[in-house]
């Protein structure tokens, strides 16, 4: 494929740190590695002032919208439309890739890209829509914004089904392409690295370490893990294995997580720490014997991928995108309830043969199906298909044209 100039647009990028932000950054690095020219388009994160620098090997364009919500990390407005249009005139992108169909700035850029500049546009849906009445009121606006997207990528089969419900009768293609990780970084430890990592958390040889990393929110359900581990510990009874729970993360339910850890401290040993950077997080995976992802509806799960790539099997819950990642009794277990999770933890803790086999097969599964060396080419194939089949743009953005006309800027700017 020829060298492409690619706009990667989303509200969510550095300095905020999360799954989408990390995915966009690593996608840009991998596009650059293959000789393409990625540009990040995001908002100015004015809440952070001048405390961060865009020290990246690719351009980062920060748009300043009139409306800024620091709690949701989003920004949009007429000014964003004007700035995006000016940027597209200047850079002449070959394709636009929006990340999250729920990103206001991302959808503005998609509409400028396709509606004004006739640039083919792809959008990745990274998450589920909240089908509550109050949220459903946004559906007409989301569907309207998606009219100017040529192709949608869903990160899992579950998200693809949810996306089809959102776009309803729109016949645009929906491709399933998973998120990816760097398997040269997320890798199993050698013997000395594992010994050092377990020493870091004070784990003994008889400890079966269960790791629970994540944001402390109701949806992530990290606060239920101490109860699950306490139940699994009772199932183990007087066996020679002791469960040791390690929780890493932060969020609005931090006090509740700490309280639950104290509540079950008589029956399970708990190590609790806040947010840690990636290199240190890898050491926690290296120290672990099993990772639990307690969310009942994960759109995907980067945590599960990182864990398996480090040779640590995963317990996840049926019904979400994590079903695409876990191979039953090969890389982990899929459960339906907290009781099922406790039973699986207790049984695996005393099944050394199965545990050793899973530690060996999990990294191979990730390398084969979820490494950037594979996924980047699936994304590039989607770009190529979109560029070759994209319908002509409408060249129509009535509100924007009306605003430019009123301000006398239409003939000079468009």
RACOR-V816845 format. One record per residue. N is the residue number from 1. RES is the residue in one letter. SS is DSSP state (a for helix, b for strand, c for the rest). PSI is psi in whole degrees, -180 to 180 (NA if undefined). D_LAST is the distance of its C-alpha to the last C-alpha in Angstrom with 1 decimal. Layout:
BEGIN
n/res/ss/psi/d_last
N/RES/SS/PSI/D_LAST
N/RES/SS/PSI/D_LAST
END
This chain:
BEGIN
n/res/ss/psi/d_last
1/X/c/143/30.8
2/X/c/162/28.4
3/X/c/132/26.8
4/X/c/145/23.9
5/X/b/113/21.1
6/X/b/127/21.3
7/X/b/122/19.5
8/X/b/110/22.2
9/X/b/135/21.0
10/X/c/154/23.3
11/X/c/-29/24.3
12/X/c/107/27.6
13/X/c/174/28.1
14/X/c/139/30.3
15/X/c/-8/31.9
16/X/c/143/32.7
17/X/c/127/35.1
18/X/c/-172/35.7
19/X/a/-48/35.6
20/X/a/-43/31.9
21/X/a/-45/31.2
22/X/a/-40/33.9
23/X/a/-45/32.8
24/X/a/-44/29.2
25/X/a/-46/30.7
26/X/a/-34/33.3
27/X/a/-45/30.9
28/X/a/-44/28.7
29/X/a/-42/32.0
30/X/a/-34/33.1
31/X/a/-42/29.9
32/X/a/-41/30.2
33/X/a/-33/33.9
34/X/c/8/33.1
35/X/c/7/30.8
36/X/c/173/27.4
37/X/b/90/24.6
38/X/b/144/24.0
39/X/b/134/21.6
40/X/b/132/22.3
41/X/b/118/19.7
42/X/b/-172/21.6
43/X/b/180/21.9
44/X/c/-5/23.6
45/X/c/51/27.1
46/X/a/-19/27.6
47/X/a/-31/31.1
48/X/a/-4/32.3
49/X/c/-132/31.2
50/X/c/31/31.6
51/X/c/2/34.4
52/X/c/155/32.7
53/X/c/145/31.1
54/X/c/76/28.9
55/X/c/71/31.5
56/X/c/156/30.2
57/X/c/15/30.0
58/X/c/155/26.4
59/X/b/143/23.3
60/X/b/117/22.9
61/X/b/122/19.6
62/X/b/116/20.3
63/X/b/146/17.9
64/X/c/99/19.1
65/X/c/155/19.0
66/X/c/-33/20.7
67/X/b/126/23.2
68/X/b/123/25.6
69/X/b/105/28.7
70/X/c/-25/31.0
71/X/c/-35/33.6
72/X/c/-7/31.4
73/X/c/50/29.2
74/X/b/156/25.9
75/X/b/141/22.8
76/X/b/171/19.8
77/X/c/175/17.7
78/X/a/-37/14.4
79/X/a/-36/14.1
80/X/a/-40/14.6
81/X/a/-47/11.6
82/X/a/-46/9.3
83/X/a/-40/11.4
84/X/a/-44/11.6
85/X/a/-41/7.9
86/X/a/-41/8.2
87/X/a/-42/11.5
88/X/a/-36/10.7
89/X/a/-39/8.5
90/X/a/-44/11.6
91/X/a/-26/14.4
92/X/c/63/13.7
93/X/c/150/16.2
94/X/c/-33/18.6
95/X/b/152/19.5
96/X/b/136/19.1
97/X/b/106/22.4
98/X/b/140/22.5
99/X/b/114/25.8
100/X/c/117/27.2
101/X/c/-1/26.0
102/X/c/8/27.0
103/X/c/114/24.7
104/X/a/-46/22.2
105/X/a/-40/19.8
106/X/a/-43/20.5
107/X/a/-32/19.6
108/X/a/-46/16.3
109/X/a/-40/15.4
110/X/a/-41/16.8
111/X/a/-35/14.7
112/X/a/-45/11.4
113/X/a/-53/13.1
114/X/a/-42/14.3
115/X/a/-33/12.4
116/X/a/-37/8.8
117/X/c/-2/9.8
118/X/c/38/13.2
119/X/c/124/15.1
120/X/c/142/18.7
121/X/b/130/19.8
122/X/b/143/23.3
123/X/b/132/24.6
124/X/b/128/28.1
125/X/b/114/30.2
126/X/c/-6/32.6
127/X/c/170/34.5
128/X/c/150/36.1
129/X/c/142/34.8
130/X/c/105/37.1
131/X/c/47/38.4
132/X/c/159/39.7
133/X/a/-46/39.1
134/X/a/-40/37.0
135/X/a/-34/34.7
136/X/a/-20/34.7
137/X/c/-20/32.8
138/X/c/-11/29.7
139/X/a/-46/30.0
140/X/a/-39/27.9
141/X/a/-42/24.9
142/X/a/-45/25.6
143/X/a/-38/26.0
144/X/a/-45/22.8
145/X/a/-35/20.8
146/X/a/-10/22.7
147/X/c/-30/21.7
148/X/c/20/18.7
149/X/c/130/21.1
150/X/c/-41/22.8
151/X/b/142/25.9
152/X/b/136/27.8
153/X/b/132/30.3
154/X/b/141/33.2
155/X/c/-8/35.4
156/X/c/168/38.7
157/X/a/-40/40.2
158/X/a/-42/40.6
159/X/a/-35/36.9
160/X/a/-43/36.1
161/X/a/-42/38.4
162/X/a/-39/36.7
163/X/a/-40/33.2
164/X/a/-35/34.5
165/X/a/-36/35.6
166/X/a/-49/32.2
167/X/a/-13/30.2
168/X/c/-109/33.1
169/X/c/2/32.6
170/X/c/129/29.4
171/X/c/11/30.6
172/X/c/148/28.3
173/X/c/145/30.4
174/X/b/113/31.8
175/X/b/144/33.3
176/X/b/111/35.8
177/X/c/119/35.4
178/X/c/162/37.3
179/X/c/166/36.4
180/X/c/165/38.1
181/X/b/164/40.1
182/X/c/103/41.3
183/X/c/-6/44.9
184/X/c/-22/45.8
185/X/c/-52/45.4
186/X/c/95/46.5
187/X/c/162/49.8
188/X/c/150/53.5
189/X/c/156/55.5
190/X/c/178/58.5
191/X/a/-47/61.8
192/X/a/-38/61.6
193/X/a/-39/58.0
194/X/a/-42/59.1
195/X/a/-45/62.3
196/X/a/-41/60.3
197/X/a/-41/57.7
198/X/a/-34/60.5
199/X/a/-35/62.3
200/X/a/-37/59.2
201/X/a/3/59.5
202/X/c/30/63.3
203/X/c/136/63.7
204/X/c/168/67.2
205/X/c/-29/68.1
206/X/c/-2/69.0
207/X/b/132/65.7
208/X/b/106/63.3
209/X/b/121/60.0
210/X/b/123/57.5
211/X/b/134/54.0
212/X/b/85/51.5
213/X/b/150/48.2
214/X/c/172/45.3
215/X/c/139/43.6
216/X/c/83/46.0
217/X/c/167/44.6
218/X/c/-41/46.1
219/X/c/-38/44.2
220/X/c/-25/45.2
221/X/c/32/48.9
222/X/a/-29/50.1
223/X/a/-17/52.5
224/X/a/-12/54.5
225/X/a/-43/55.3
226/X/a/-39/58.4
227/X/a/-40/60.0
228/X/a/-46/59.4
229/X/a/-37/60.9
230/X/a/-40/63.8
231/X/a/-43/64.6
232/X/a/-36/64.4
233/X/a/-40/66.7
234/X/a/-36/69.3
235/X/a/-34/69.2
236/X/a/-29/70.0
237/X/c/-124/73.0
238/X/c/22/75.3
239/X/c/169/73.7
240/X/c/2/73.3
241/X/c/140/69.5
242/X/b/132/67.8
243/X/b/136/64.2
244/X/b/114/62.1
245/X/b/128/58.8
246/X/b/120/55.9
247/X/b/127/52.9
248/X/b/128/49.9
249/X/c/-172/46.8
250/X/c/170/45.7
251/X/c/-178/44.0
252/X/c/-21/44.8
253/X/c/25/48.1
254/X/a/-43/49.5
255/X/a/-39/52.5
256/X/a/-40/53.3
257/X/a/-45/53.2
258/X/a/-40/55.6
259/X/a/-42/57.8
260/X/a/-37/58.0
261/X/a/-41/58.9
262/X/a/-37/61.7
263/X/a/-37/63.0
264/X/c/18/63.7
265/X/c/-20/64.8
266/X/c/-27/68.4
267/X/c/-12/67.7
268/X/c/138/64.9
269/X/b/134/63.9
270/X/b/133/60.3
271/X/b/126/58.2
272/X/b/130/55.1
273/X/b/163/52.3
274/X/c/-159/48.8
275/X/c/136/45.5
276/X/c/154/46.1
277/X/c/168/43.8
278/X/a/-43/43.7
279/X/a/-40/46.6
280/X/a/-37/48.9
281/X/a/-39/47.9
282/X/a/-36/48.9
283/X/a/-34/52.4
284/X/a/-40/52.7
285/X/a/-42/52.0
286/X/a/-29/54.6
287/X/a/-17/57.1
288/X/c/157/56.6
289/X/c/-22/58.6
290/X/b/143/56.3
291/X/b/139/53.0
292/X/b/131/52.4
293/X/c/96/49.0
294/X/c/-8/50.1
295/X/c/136/46.9
296/X/c/-13/47.6
297/X/c/74/44.1
298/X/c/128/42.4
299/X/c/-36/39.1
300/X/c/-140/40.0
301/X/c/96/42.0
302/X/a/-35/41.2
303/X/a/-46/44.4
304/X/a/-42/46.4
305/X/a/-48/44.9
306/X/a/-43/45.6
307/X/a/-52/49.1
308/X/a/-38/50.0
309/X/a/-29/48.7
310/X/c/6/51.0
311/X/c/23/53.9
312/X/c/115/54.1
313/X/b/161/54.4
314/X/b/141/52.4
315/X/b/124/53.3
316/X/b/170/50.5
317/X/b/138/50.4
318/X/c/152/50.1
319/X/c/-8/47.2
320/X/c/-167/44.1
321/X/a/-18/42.2
322/X/a/-19/45.0
323/X/a/-26/47.0
324/X/a/-16/44.9
325/X/c/-41/46.0
326/X/c/128/49.7
327/X/c/120/52.4
328/X/b/126/55.4
329/X/c/12/58.3
330/X/c/-50/56.5
331/X/c/-6/53.7
332/X/b/-160/54.5
333/X/b/143/55.3
334/X/b/129/53.4
335/X/b/163/55.1
336/X/c/-17/54.9
337/X/c/168/56.3
338/X/a/-35/57.2
339/X/a/-43/60.9
340/X/a/-40/59.9
341/X/a/-45/58.1
342/X/a/-42/61.2
343/X/a/-42/63.4
344/X/a/-41/61.2
345/X/a/-47/61.1
346/X/a/-42/64.9
347/X/a/-40/65.7
348/X/a/-30/63.4
349/X/a/-25/64.9
350/X/c/6/68.3
351/X/c/81/67.2
352/X/a/-36/67.0
353/X/a/-48/66.9
354/X/a/-41/63.9
355/X/a/-44/62.1
356/X/a/-39/62.6
357/X/a/-42/61.4
358/X/a/-36/58.2
359/X/a/-29/57.5
360/X/a/-40/57.7
361/X/a/-28/55.7
362/X/a/-48/52.8
363/X/a/-35/51.1
364/X/a/-39/51.6
365/X/a/-42/49.8
366/X/a/-45/46.8
367/X/a/-35/46.6
368/X/a/-33/46.8
369/X/a/-18/44.2
370/X/c/17/41.9
371/X/b/153/41.5
372/X/a/-29/38.2
373/X/a/-26/39.8
374/X/a/-51/39.7
375/X/a/-34/36.8
376/X/a/-34/34.1
377/X/a/-31/34.8
378/X/a/-39/34.6
379/X/a/-44/31.1
380/X/a/-37/30.1
381/X/a/-37/31.7
382/X/a/-41/29.5
383/X/a/-47/26.3
384/X/a/-45/27.7
385/X/a/-39/28.6
386/X/a/-44/25.2
387/X/a/-32/23.3
388/X/a/-18/25.8
389/X/a/1/25.8
390/X/c/135/22.5
391/X/c/155/21.5
392/X/c/145/18.2
393/X/c/162/15.4
394/X/c/-19/14.7
395/X/c/38/11.0
396/X/c/119/11.7
397/X/c/81/11.3
398/X/a/-45/12.8
399/X/a/-42/13.5
400/X/a/-46/10.1
401/X/a/-39/8.7
402/X/a/-42/11.9
403/X/a/-45/11.8
404/X/a/-38/8.6
405/X/a/-43/10.4
406/X/a/-33/13.6
407/X/a/1/12.6
408/X/c/16/11.3
409/X/c/-5/8.0
410/X/a/-53/5.8
411/X/a/-28/6.2
412/X/a/-31/6.3
413/X/a/-36/3.8
414/X/c/NA/0.0
END
